[in-house]
Amino acid sequence: MSRLTNIGEPVLEILEDPEAIERACADAWRLEASGWKADAGTSIGSDPAVQRFYTLLAERATTYGWMRLLFLKVGGRRIAVSYSASYDGRLFLFKTGYDREFHTCSPFKVLTYLAAQDAYARGLREIDFLGDTEPWKQEWTPAARGHDWLFIFSNSRRARLLHSIKFQMAPELRKWRA
């Protein structure tokens, strides 16, 4: 926090309005891709289908008042983002990222700290980082939940074949290897 304060006052910007979110998505995706995610090909912008998914998610979630874009701003500049949703007293952090230029200031940690303060002030009871348990998440809490997978297949020949491979053939092959 002190490193950022030397640059400018850290401010949490929360966007909930559909038009504001739509206008800010390019900034969100730029920040989300700024770190290792673009290099690894896992950023939202790395795959047009993934970008369409998150665009559609933002459009639909804003109609229900769930969507939140959280930005950490310093000196009026957005330097970190959390593509998030607020639902049932919880804040869910879907995709996050920050400007590499500010990595020594731990911008995502500061964003998370300010978001937690805001969530508490709003009366939310939980922040869910989603995904697998990772060391950076355990810095915030030792609590973790197990996850389940849900696979949805269309009723096409190709999808039925994929389903068969995934749930019949692959398990049999794993048994043979063991």
Summary of the structure (lengths in Angstrom):
residues: 178
radius of gyration: 19.0
end to end distance: 50.5
largest distance: 60.3
contacts: 468
relative contact order: 0.13
helix: 53%
strand: 21%
